[in-house]
Amino acid sequence: MNNFQYKRVSSPLAAISELSKNPAAKLIAGGTNLVDLMKYGVMAPDKLVDVNHLNFDAIKKEQGLLHIGATVRNAVASANPDVLKYQPLLSQAMLAGASAQLRNKATMGGNLLQRTRCGYFYDISAPCNKRVPGSGCGALEGYNRMHAIFGASSSCIAVNPSDMNVALTALDAVILVSGPKGDRKIPISEFHRLPGTHPELDTTLDKKEIITGINIPDNNFAAHTTYLKVRDRTSYAFALISVAVALDLEGTTIKDVRLAMGGVAHKPWRLKEAEQMLKGREATTENFKLAAELAMKGAKAYEHNAFKLKLAPNTMVQALKTASGVKV
Amino acid sequence: MIEKDSRRDFLKKSSVITAIALTPAAAVKASDLKLDERLSEAIEQMPLSIEINGQQHHIKVEPRTTLLDLLRERLKLTGTKKGCDQGQCGACTVHVDGVRTLSCLSLAVMNDGAKITTIEGLSDGDKLHPMQEAFIKHDGFQCGYCTPGQIMSAIACIHEGHANSELEIREFMSGNICRCGAYANIVNAIKEVKAGGAI
């Protein structure tokens, strides 16, 4: 690991000021991803700004929304009574991610900024446009079993590794950020980016901005949510495919639905067309299969990940069946 | 290669070159001003107050020192193991303020004021912790390398309330990899300690 300066800040303004003064500075909270990347030499910031003491550690039910502070640990949020009561999908997704030890450390803000686990991004001897813009993409013609089937570009076919982000996307979360020009709110659909010609940028967060919290608007989904994650082992592995489902059912009729997929794109992949199709229809396996077919429109596989073209719709149908309680 | 220089001199020189290449402005400045390399090291040291197994330490560390390296290399508490050093295997699990954490991904300097418990801090003299006893009784290991991490994680698993069934134990112990495959016996050890209610 490179050596670096370390500074503990006690106010958001001080953190923003550090980022403004030094473009090579990085924030550190849980450090579960950044320290790892620094050990591999993938990232080498010359200053770390410790944001663990900014008092962004509240979980509050407010009028019309649930607020979760940026430095709340994933383990704390996933076990919080208000999260379990109002947004159980988020808890399910977070508990499907990483291990108990990592969730104890990882923060909400840090998880939003988790970087891809693409092997070519981690291997500093390999080309990677995300790590070194313009160096090429090793995965495109390489071993791309874990890679994207939606929204990729010729520059990058990496996927966002987070489970939490998939649930937040299904739940229309809003990311609260603070920067030199003041505060702003970014809908999660606009927070993570597709790679395009700039895969080095994971998000639309400005380099001088900090995440202060996440708001999740109230909904009627709590009784029917499922996060189904398919991976190479039962626990503690990144998703091959994951699906977040939230249903508002009236009897067996779907009043409202949210669907998002993980392990398939550079950002959590919202399935709006499939949602529209299901709205007002009966919760049946047949309808779920039609929705899954619609969801897969435009999917494109590479040499080693064609299995995802089958696994994704199958996972989606199974997740919808589980969330709705449909047996056949 | 470098015949006239001793290996030590060579390392010293190359470490200065590395320091110039990699260290932040302060250290580079110290080197530019031809200050002794010890001084440039001193500039990078951060004060740290940390309690480990009930003992207070007031020390200085480089910011890049992980909690794991502090424990093993500086304080000679080698019970905590370095497996992958990448946060993937769980061998380095310790308790930070009672919460299980991977010490390899935690910068020591970020644990200022924290209370750390390592595997060395579990026993009361010669009296082993109930989880240590259970691991022995159930043969919860072969090579033993992952065992300190398994035991620290297992105690936390019960404290967290995540040891209510075999499935739950397996899920919440999944961050501790055992390549000998002692999982079945580890689960039995945890089940017995949980049932005994001693912790």
Interface residues (C-beta under 8 A of the other chain):
Chain A: M1 N2 N3 F4 Q5 Y6 R8 I28 G31 T32 V35 D36 M38 K39 Y40 A44 D46 K47 L48 D50 N52 A98 S99 A100 Q101 L102 N104 K105 T234 S235 Y236
Chain B: A19 L22 T23 P24 A25 A26 A27 E44 M46 E62 P63 R64 T66 D85 Q86 G87 G90 T93 V99 R100 T101 L102 L105 S106 L107 V109 M110 D112 S153 A156 C157 E160 H162 R170 E171 F172 M173 S174 G175 N176
